[in-house]
Amino acid sequence: MNIDYNLSAISVQLVLGMGSVLVLLTDVLTKKKDNDVAYQNTLTVLALAGVFCVLKWGEGGSVFAGMVHGDLFSSFFNAAFLVVAFLVTLSSPNYLKRNQINHGEYYLLILLATLGMSFMASAGDLLTFFLGLETMSICLYVLAGFHKTRAKSNESSLKYLLLGAFFTGFLLYGIALVYGQVGSTNLSAISTYLAETSSPLGGYMGIGIAMLLVGLTFKMAVVPFHFWSPDVYDGAPTPVTAFMSAAPKAAAFAAALRIFFDPGISLGVPWDNVLWVLAVLTITVGNFAALAQSSVKRMLAYSSVTHAGYLLVGFLAGNELGGSGMLYYLFTYGFMNVGAFTMAYLVNRRGNGSYQLSDFAQLGSKNPTMALLMSIFMLSLTGIPPLAGFFGKLYVFSAAVQAGYVWLVVIAVLNSAISVFYYLRVMVIMYMREEEGLRDLEKAPTVAITAALCGIAILLFGLFPGTLLDLARESILSLL
């Protein structure tokens, strides 16, 4: 067997891996106690990985006997992961120092989680995907409980670990069943098998693919496997919540597209009814649960469940517009969620992990700039033009209409109208509530810069969506 060792395909992963070792060693060897060295090194590593991502965009091909793909699709998602990781890292020191958990291991775990996501998006084999998933997951389990003196954070970590391990068992057993039927875990071999067989779901294949979907939908926080996300998001340190709500969700959808978009949907495997029901349940349950929340973190957690349902609409469409719409949606969704959670912990000064919506009272009068940024995030999550969130929904809904799922789009649009209530409630509290809720904001330049960058990106990708959509379209076509 000829094995291609072209390292261009894994240049981003190499930078992240070597950078993680650098951050670990400098954190151990440095005598400084504030861990600014680890922070600065992590930003440098992420920026350098971004440079390699751009310079090697779409290069590398299928390498290491088809275990890894260096194509436009992996480059697109690498860019998304690196942007989210950079923004979260940039905004983290203030929170970590305020809560006295400013340890260098935090930044190391961010880098290693990003490395795992990168392998998930570029996996050409189910084993590569699984190793990337576990690398990401183990880091997230630790990050969720990083505030070790706070009971809610410990509960968050333990719940995520136990449930994550349980559903990982489904995923791994599904891989074993697929291997038992096909004789290979390589995605190309699986695609060839499905193309040549008369019964794609015969033997072990049907149950194996079903178990793979169960494992993936858990990571996506799709109903009925969403129940972990509100508690985990609420208990985790808020910068970690921002990271978890955007990047791992994108990684799970990237893996689902890599595994199923071509060999599954294009070969007529009957996902339609199952995915239709999952999308409707996810959108509806997430929306109505978000309506009842008084905590901004839990509201955004259930909102994240709802957006997973919107993304399933594009996945179900199974066409070029649906795939490219999903990529556009996932890329811009990172800015919305990182921005919203960043504002949440900038406003919250309780110090006990309680993030009430009432904390935003009087923000409009006391700090109009921050209130404007939070308004942009809420309006974009709602799907109000001309912000990026509107075009993300427009593309996936249009793709579903083209594919004939008109009633699904009707239900999704009605749910979008319902979501206006809980998103705009934040704006009402900021501008119209007079009760005392907001304390003076601390001076946190990097947090303000992060929020500003997210707001500017949402405006730019909303006003000029063409460039990003073209990149997304080229990336999804590289799978076909």
WOGIJO-V247712 format. One record per run of one state. SS is the DSSP state (2 for helix, 1 for strand, 0 for the rest). FROM is the first residue (numbers start at 0). TO is the last residue. Records with the same first field share a line. If there is no record, write none. Layout:
# WOGIJO-V247712
SS->FROM-TO + FROM-TO
This chain:
# WOGIJO-V247712
0->0-5 + 29-34 + 55-59 + 63-66 + 70-70 + 98-102 + 123-123 + 144-149 + 182-184 + 196-203 + 220-227 + 235-236 + 265-270 + 291-293 + 317-318 + 347-354 + 360-361 + 366-366 + 382-386 + 402-404 + 432-443 + 463-464 + 477-479
2->6-28 + 35-54 + 71-97 + 103-121 + 125-143 + 150-181 + 186-195 + 204-219 + 228-234 + 237-264 + 271-290 + 295-316 + 319-346 + 356-359 + 362-365 + 367-381 + 387-401 + 405-431 + 444-462 + 465-476
1->60-62 + 67-69 + 122-122 + 124-124 + 185-185 + 294-294 + 355-355
